[in-house]
Amino acid sequence: MSFLITLLQDVNIDEKLKNAPDNAYSIGVFIGTLLPFVVLVIIAFLIYRYNKNRFKDE
């Protein structure tokens, strides 16, 4: 199963930028690369805040 995930996640960003139609594409690739990490950080913060408030009320 992990082999399948590794194959799906194997992305060559340099090749994408080299074949890009214009400069705006590189901005999209940059945002698309960072977006999953930003979403995970926001979810982790929301879970932390929820648990902190829940234990504070008890």
Secondary structure, DSSP 8 states (H G I E B T S, - for coil): -HHHHHHHH---HHHHHHT-SSTHHHHHHHHHHHHHHHHHHHHHHHHHHHHHHHHHH-
